Amino acid sequence: MQYWLMKTEPATFSFDDLMKAPKRTTSWDGVRNYQARNFMQQMKVGDQVIIYHSSAEPPGAAGIAEVAGEAHPDLTAFDAKDDHYDPGSTRDAPRWFVVDVRGVEKLERLVALEELRGNPALADMRLLQRGNRLSVLPVTAAEFREVRAMAKRKPR
């Protein structure tokens, strides 16, 4: 099993929106970065995911999800009316992919970015590295467990 972090802007699609989706499942569409896409192509059913609210006040880890369906073409790339349309991506040669993600549990509380930064156990977490703005990132099993544990504790 692998562990991941996926960012979303809660004003557009929040963790609560995921939990309200049919079967608590949605396709994670609109990713338009090659490295993030490549990470999604590595995901397997059952992999665990931290859902992270970015562009929020405060930003932070909001919930836990799991990969429910492996990478398949992102249909929004083929729709000229969609904000994520890419004329270079075709059904015969898709450039962009999605994975299906199922909400598992809302964290007991949002674990804010500043709190994550202040935890020495997370010093090497890719999310916290300078200049890292990817929307999909791998996390280690230890980092995943620590974020979940932090959500159960009062903030420092």
C-alpha positions as CSV (number, residue, x, y, z in Angstrom):
1,M,0.0,0.0,0.0
2,Q,1.1,3.5,-0.8
3,Y,0.1,6.8,0.8
4,W,-0.6,10.1,-0.9
5,L,-1.7,13.7,-0.3
6,M,-4.2,15.3,-2.7
7,K,-4.9,19.0,-2.6
8,T,-8.3,20.6,-3.3
9,E,-9.6,24.1,-2.9
10,P,-12.6,23.8,-0.5
11,A,-14.5,26.6,-2.2
12,T,-14.5,24.4,-5.3
13,F,-14.7,20.9,-3.9
14,S,-14.2,20.2,-0.2
15,F,-13.7,17.1,1.8
16,D,-17.3,17.5,2.9
17,D,-18.4,17.6,-0.7
18,L,-16.6,14.3,-1.2
19,M,-18.4,12.7,1.7
20,K,-21.7,13.9,0.2
21,A,-21.0,12.5,-3.2
22,P,-22.8,9.3,-4.3
23,K,-21.0,6.4,-2.5
24,R,-18.6,9.1,-1.1
25,T,-16.7,8.7,-4.4
26,T,-15.6,11.0,-7.2
27,S,-13.1,11.1,-10.1
28,W,-10.2,13.4,-9.1
29,D,-10.2,15.5,-12.4
30,G,-8.6,18.6,-13.6
31,V,-5.0,17.8,-12.7
32,R,-2.8,19.5,-15.3
33,N,0.7,19.0,-14.1
34,Y,2.7,16.1,-15.6
35,Q,4.4,15.1,-12.3
36,A,1.1,15.1,-10.4
37,R,-0.4,13.1,-13.3
38,N,2.5,10.6,-13.1
39,F,1.9,10.1,-9.3
40,M,-1.8,9.5,-10.0
41,Q,-0.9,6.8,-12.6
42,Q,1.1,5.0,-9.8
43,M,-1.9,4.8,-7.5
44,K,-3.5,1.5,-6.7
45,V,-7.0,0.7,-5.4
46,G,-6.8,0.8,-1.6
47,D,-4.0,3.3,-1.4
48,Q,-4.7,5.8,1.4
49,V,-4.9,9.5,0.8
50,I,-4.8,12.6,2.9
51,I,-7.2,15.2,1.5
52,Y,-5.6,18.6,2.0
53,H,-7.5,21.9,1.7
54,S,-5.3,24.5,-0.1
55,S,-6.2,28.1,-0.9
56,A,-8.1,28.1,2.4
57,E,-7.7,30.0,5.7
58,P,-6.1,28.1,7.2
59,P,-4.9,25.5,4.7
60,G,-4.6,22.0,6.1
61,A,-5.3,18.3,6.2
62,A,-9.1,17.8,6.3
63,G,-9.8,14.1,5.8
64,I,-8.8,10.6,4.8
65,A,-9.8,9.0,1.5
66,E,-8.8,5.9,-0.4
67,V,-8.2,5.2,-4.1
68,A,-11.3,3.5,-5.4
69,G,-10.4,3.3,-9.0
70,E,-7.0,3.4,-10.8
71,A,-6.0,5.9,-13.4
72,H,-8.2,6.3,-16.5
73,P,-8.5,9.2,-19.0
74,D,-9.8,12.5,-17.7
75,L,-12.9,13.2,-19.8
76,T,-12.8,16.9,-18.9
77,A,-9.8,17.2,-21.2
78,F,-12.0,16.3,-24.2
79,D,-14.8,18.7,-23.5
80,A,-14.2,22.1,-25.2
81,K,-16.8,23.7,-22.8
82,D,-14.9,22.6,-19.7
83,D,-12.3,24.7,-17.9
84,H,-9.9,21.8,-18.1
85,Y,-10.2,21.2,-21.8
86,D,-6.9,20.4,-23.6
87,P,-7.1,20.2,-27.4
88,G,-3.8,18.2,-27.4
89,S,-5.4,15.4,-25.4
90,T,-7.5,13.0,-27.5
91,R,-9.4,9.9,-26.8
92,D,-6.9,7.9,-28.8
93,A,-3.9,9.5,-27.0
94,P,-5.1,10.9,-23.7
95,R,-2.7,13.2,-21.9
96,W,-4.5,13.6,-18.6
97,F,-5.8,11.0,-16.2
98,V,-8.0,10.8,-13.1
99,V,-8.3,8.3,-10.3
100,D,-11.5,7.6,-8.4
101,V,-11.3,8.6,-4.7
102,R,-13.7,7.5,-1.9
103,G,-14.0,9.5,1.3
104,V,-13.2,7.4,4.4
105,E,-13.3,9.7,7.3
106,K,-13.3,13.4,8.2
107,L,-10.4,14.1,10.5
108,E,-11.5,15.1,14.0
109,R,-10.2,18.5,13.3
110,L,-8.3,20.3,10.4
111,V,-4.6,20.0,10.9
112,A,-3.3,23.4,9.8
113,L,-0.3,23.9,7.6
114,E,1.5,25.8,10.3
115,E,1.0,23.0,12.7
116,L,2.3,20.5,10.2
117,R,5.4,22.7,9.7
118,G,6.0,22.8,13.5
119,N,6.1,19.0,13.8
120,P,9.7,17.7,13.7
121,A,8.4,14.2,12.7
122,L,7.2,15.8,9.4
123,A,10.4,17.7,8.6
124,D,11.0,15.8,5.4
125,M,7.3,15.7,4.2
126,R,7.2,16.8,0.6
127,L,4.3,19.1,1.2
128,L,6.4,21.2,3.5
129,Q,9.5,21.5,1.2
130,R,10.2,24.9,-0.2
131,G,8.7,25.6,-3.6
132,N,6.6,22.4,-3.7
133,R,3.2,23.3,-5.2
134,L,2.1,19.9,-6.6
135,S,-1.5,19.0,-6.1
136,V,-0.7,15.3,-5.7
137,L,2.2,14.1,-3.6
138,P,3.4,10.8,-2.1
139,V,3.7,10.7,1.7
140,T,5.4,8.0,3.8
141,A,3.4,5.6,6.0
142,A,5.0,7.4,9.0
143,E,3.9,10.8,7.8
144,F,0.4,9.5,7.1
145,R,0.1,8.1,10.6
146,E,1.5,11.3,12.2
147,V,-1.0,13.5,10.4
148,R,-3.9,11.2,11.6
149,A,-2.5,11.3,15.2
150,M,-2.2,15.1,15.1
151,A,-5.9,15.3,14.2
152,K,-6.7,13.5,17.5
153,R,-4.6,15.8,19.6
154,K,-5.2,19.4,20.6
155,P,-3.1,21.9,18.5
156,R,0.1,23.0,20.1
